[in-house]
Every structure is written in C-alpha cells, then in structure tokens.
Amino acid sequence: MNSRPASPARLWPLLALNFFMADMQSGIGPFVGVFLLERGWTSGLIGTALTIGNVAGMSITTPIGGFIDATSHKRAWVAIPGIAVVVASAVILIWQNFWAVATSQIATSVAGAAIIPAVTGITLGLVGQRGFNRQIGRNQAFNHAGNMVGAAASGYLGWRYGYVAVFLLAGLFGAISIACVLLIPDNAIDHRVARGTKEDDPESRPSGFTVLLKHKPLLVLALALAGFHLGNAAIVPLYGLAAVAETEANGPSFVATTIVVAQGVMIAASIVAMHAAEKKNYWPVLLASFLALPLRGVLAYALTGWWGVLPVQILDGVGAGLQSVAVPGMVARSLNGTGRINLGQGAVITVQGIGASLSPAFGGWIAQWIGYQSTFLLLGAFGLIAAALWIGLQSHVKGY
C-alpha cells in the first residue's frame, strides 16, 4: 500500500482545485436552458441540443480514462479541458443558432469527461488506496461547496448584470483552477498508484481492457446508474423551464437557487457517504441514492415554482451527494490491482452517461406532449427501476 503521508502541501491545492473547478467545469451549462428559453427556443429543441453534447461526452469518456491511466501528465488533463469549457461558454453567448449551441455543448461535455477521471487519478496518486475513501469524501465536500458558491454568485451576477457576468465568473474560476492544479507537485503523484496498479508489486502489469467486461460489480453499478440518470438528469432543467415558462421566476436567480440548495445538501451527503463506506460498504449508500429519485419526482409533480425548490433540491442533493463519493470509491476498490481504475471510472461514467444524455431530450419532448408535472412522475419512476436492479443483483456487488 502507498504509505506516504498526505501532507497539506500536496492536499490543499487538491482541495482548492475541487472547490474552484466546479464552476469552471460546467461554465454557463446550468443556465443554458433558461438562457435559450428566453430567446424563443422550445423545451424539445433545448433538450435535443443538450443531448447531442452529452452523447459526445459519453462516447469519449472511456478512452479518455485509458489515456489518463497511461499518462504521467495528469495535471494537463485538468488545465487544457478547463480552457475549452470557458471558450465553449463564450460561443453560446455570441451565437444562439442550433449547431453553434450543440457544438459548444459537445466541447463542454468532452472537457468534463476528462476532468473527472483526471482529478480522481491525481487523488489516488497522492494518497493511495488506503487514504482514497476519506480523501474523495473531502474532495467532494469542497467540490459541492464550490458549486454552491459559484451558483449563488452566478445567480446574483446574472440577475444584476446578465449572462455575460456568469461567463466571466466561470472564466475567473477556470484561471484559479488551473493555478491550483499546477501547485500540486508533479513528483508527488505516484502514477502507478494513480492507475490502480498493485502498490506492493512494482513489477505488476496492467490488466487488459477486457477486465471491464468481466467485472460483474462494475457492470451492475453502471447499469443501475444508467437507469437512475435517465430519470434524474432532466428534472433540474425541466423544473427551471416550468417555473420560467409560467413566469413564476427570474431565470438566472431561479436556476442558481436550485443549484445552491442541492449543493449545500451534497456537502453533508458526501461526508455521510464517506463515513458510511468506512463502516460498511458502498451498497446501502448507493441504494439510498436511488430511492431519493422517486420521492423527488413526486415532490416536483406536487410543487411548482419557488415553493418546490427546497424539498425537490434537497432530495437531489441527497442522491447526487451520496453517489459522488460512492461511485468513484466503489470503482477504485473493486478494480484495485488491475491498473485500470481510471479506465473503469471512464467506463462507468460512459454507461451512466447513456441515461443522462438521453434524459434532457426524453424529458423535454415528453413535457411538450403531456406537461411538466406528469413528466416529473415519469422521470422519478426510473429511480425505482435502478433500486430494483441494485437489489435484484446485490449478490454481485455485496462486499463493495
């Protein structure tokens, strides 16, 4: 095992990176839906543009994970994609034709696909398997706090000065994020440990790519997450669209409020997940995250506008906060020794991305046909499907 002490000199830049990269990673992404709605786009067309970007990110995530496993320049896989996100956000502000928006979403999704496994690999390379569970919990707490602060600032700036101010804030956070990742000493990252190679055997070689197909816990996890995200990913943008369409809310401030509430809960949920996994395993943590979705769908159906923001987004924070720690932790634990941990992270993100990428278009067109409230019930039902898969196939994942 990696026994090197995790010194503050190495870990504080990592925690700062997780804080500031939250706003950089998404750019003006959370505000794209209401931005386009205010410029005459329909919910179906908005969902389709977002889906095109999500599909592109999904298709590239697994090979990017493999590249990150192999490279000794993991910091560059954070810095360069961060610049790409800021540029892509500027495109949306300048051009609002369909293909310009879709192209910018493709760039944002591809960049986001690189940043997550890169930061996971850097974390594992700094603290090793022994310290990974606790550190990933801290990372996620800081990441959610950064999302909360960035969203609150974006909402205020968007309300006061318009969407250009939201973009400028994302650019500022991007510059700070790049500085933070460069403050992590490259020689402090053990690149063998970062990819999950056996820490006590320096001669061990990485497993072949087929390890992903043979690893049943990974397959069950990815399948359940795909079902969950098919329902979950569309609720936030549709909830914002419903409120703005009914003139119940100001676009930027409403979207910011939904994010702030969820991210605040995610801070607590990520810490709970960290401690729960240390005492037991990740199975009950993930089950609880799946069961939060149907409750959220019912509340979104029953409550609209500002009245529903708090309960709907608290449940979003519970589900996403638990998964933000449990998913990378389970992948790292189950693939330890294979040398393919970041490939595995990418593969899981890819499969869950199938659900997430289809969700905006699916939810957007369904909402156009049957209305927003009924759509929320339908989307929430996918949480029950994910929970049923997780319970039915628990023999393959118990112990992780």
BELWO-V367297 format. One record per residue. N is the residue number from 1. RES is the residue in one small letter. D_CENTER is the distance of its C-alpha to the mean C-alpha in whole Angstrom. Layout:
BEGIN
{{N RES D_CENTER} {N RES D_CENTER}}
END
This chain:
BEGIN
{{1 m 28} {2 n 27} {3 s 30} {4 r 29} {5 p 29} {6 a 25} {7 s 27} {8 p 26} {9 a 27} {10 r 24} {11 l 21} {12 w 22} {13 p 20} {14 l 17} {15 l 17} {16 a 17} {17 l 15} {18 n 12} {19 f 14} {20 f 14} {21 m 12} {22 a 9} {23 d 12} {24 m 13} {25 q 10} {26 s 10} {27 g 13} {28 i 15} {29 g 12} {30 p 12} {31 f 16} {32 v 17} {33 g 18} {34 v 20} {35 f 21} {36 l 22} {37 l 24} {38 e 26} {39 r 27} {40 g 28} {41 w 26} {42 t 25} {43 s 22} {44 g 23} {45 l 23} {46 i 20} {47 g 18} {48 t 20} {49 a 19} {50 l 15} {51 t 15} {52 i 17} {53 g 14} {54 n 12} {55 v 15} {56 a 15} {57 g 12} {58 m 12} {59 s 16} {60 i 15} {61 t 13} {62 t 15} {63 p 18} {64 i 16} {65 g 15} {66 g 19} {67 f 20} {68 i 18} {69 d 20} {70 a 23} {71 t 23} {72 s 24} {73 h 22} {74 k 19} {75 r 19} {76 a 20} {77 w 16} {78 v 15} {79 a 18} {80 i 18} {81 p 15} {82 g 15} {83 i 18} {84 a 17} {85 v 15} {86 v 17} {87 v 20} {88 a 18} {89 s 18} {90 a 22} {91 v 22} {92 i 21} {93 l 23} {94 i 26} {95 w 26} {96 q 25} {97 n 27} {98 f 25} {99 w 24} {100 a 24} {101 v 21} {102 a 19} {103 t 20} {104 s 18} {105 q 15} {106 i 16} {107 a 16} {108 t 13} {109 s 11} {110 v 13} {111 a 12} {112 g 8} {113 a 9} {114 a 12} {115 i 10} {116 i 8} {117 p 11} {118 a 13} {119 v 12} {120 t 12} {121 g 16} {122 i 17} {123 t 16} {124 l 18} {125 g 21} {126 l 22} {127 v 22} {128 g 22} {129 q 22} {130 r 24} {131 g 22} {132 f 18} {133 n 18} {134 r 19} {135 q 17} {136 i 14} {137 g 14} {138 r 16} {139 n 13} {140 q 10} {141 a 13} {142 f 14} {143 n 10} {144 h 10} {145 a 14} {146 g 13} {147 n 11} {148 m 14} {149 v 17} {150 g 15} {151 a 15} {152 a 18} {153 a 20} {154 s 19} {155 g 20} {156 y 23} {157 l 24} {158 g 23} {159 w 25} {160 r 28} {161 y 28} {162 g 26} {163 y 23} {164 v 24} {165 a 24} {166 v 20} {167 f 20} {168 l 22} {169 l 20} {170 a 17} {171 g 19} {172 l 21} {173 f 17} {174 g 17} {175 a 20} {176 i 20} {177 s 17} {178 i 19} {179 a 22} {180 c 20} {181 v 19} {182 l 23} {183 l 24} {184 i 23} {185 p 26} {186 d 25} {187 n 28} {188 a 26} {189 i 23} {190 d 25} {191 h 24} {192 r 25} {193 v 23} {194 a 20} {195 r 20} {196 g 22} {197 t 25} {198 k 28} {199 e 28} {200 d 32} {201 d 33} {202 p 33} {203 e 34} {204 s 32} {205 r 30} {206 p 27} {207 s 27} {208 g 27} {209 f 24} {210 t 25} {211 v 24} {212 l 21} {213 l 23} {214 k 25} {215 h 23} {216 k 23} {217 p 21} {218 l 18} {219 l 19} {220 v 19} {221 l 16} {222 a 14} {223 l 17} {224 a 16} {225 l 12} {226 a 13} {227 g 15} {228 f 13} {229 h 11} {230 l 14} {231 g 15} {232 n 12} {233 a 10} {234 a 14} {235 i 15} {236 v 14} {237 p 15} {238 l 18} {239 y 19} {240 g 19} {241 l 21} {242 a 23} {243 a 24} {244 v 25} {245 a 27} {246 e 29} {247 t 29} {248 e 28} {249 a 26} {250 n 25} {251 g 22} {252 p 21} {253 s 22} {254 f 21} {255 v 17} {256 a 17} {257 t 18} {258 t 16} {259 i 13} {260 v 15} {261 v 16} {262 a 13} {263 q 12} {264 g 15} {265 v 15} {266 m 12} {267 i 14} {268 a 17} {269 a 15} {270 s 13} {271 i 17} {272 v 18} {273 a 16} {274 m 17} {275 h 21} {276 a 21} {277 a 20} {278 e 22} {279 k 25} {280 k 24} {281 n 21} {282 y 18} {283 w 19} {284 p 20} {285 v 17} {286 l 15} {287 l 18} {288 a 18} {289 s 14} {290 f 15} {291 l 18} {292 a 17} {293 l 16} {294 p 20} {295 l 21} {296 r 18} {297 g 20} {298 v 23} {299 l 23} {300 a 21} {301 y 24} {302 a 27} {303 l 26} {304 t 25} {305 g 25} {306 w 25} {307 w 26} {308 g 23} {309 v 20} {310 l 21} {311 p 21} {312 v 18} {313 q 15} {314 i 17} {315 l 16} {316 d 12} {317 g 12} {318 v 14} {319 g 12} {320 a 8} {321 g 10} {322 l 12} {323 q 9} {324 s 7} {325 v 11} {326 a 13} {327 v 11} {328 p 11} {329 g 14} {330 m 16} {331 v 15} {332 a 17} {333 r 19} {334 s 20} {335 l 21} {336 n 22} {337 g 25} {338 t 24} {339 g 23} {340 r 20} {341 i 17} {342 n 15} {343 l 17} {344 g 16} {345 q 12} {346 g 12} {347 a 14} {348 v 12} {349 i 9} {350 t 12} {351 v 13} {352 q 10} {353 g 10} {354 i 14} {355 g 13} {356 a 10} {357 s 12} {358 l 15} {359 s 15} {360 p 15} {361 a 18} {362 f 19} {363 g 19} {364 g 20} {365 w 24} {366 i 24} {367 a 24} {368 q 27} {369 w 29} {370 i 29} {371 g 27} {372 y 24} {373 q 25} {374 s 26} {375 t 23} {376 f 21} {377 l 23} {378 l 22} {379 l 19} {380 g 19} {381 a 21} {382 f 18} {383 g 17} {384 l 21} {385 i 21} {386 a 18} {387 a 20} {388 a 23} {389 l 22} {390 w 20} {391 i 24} {392 g 26} {393 l 25} {394 q 24} {395 s 27} {396 h 25} {397 v 22} {398 k 24} {399 g 25} {400 y 21}}
END
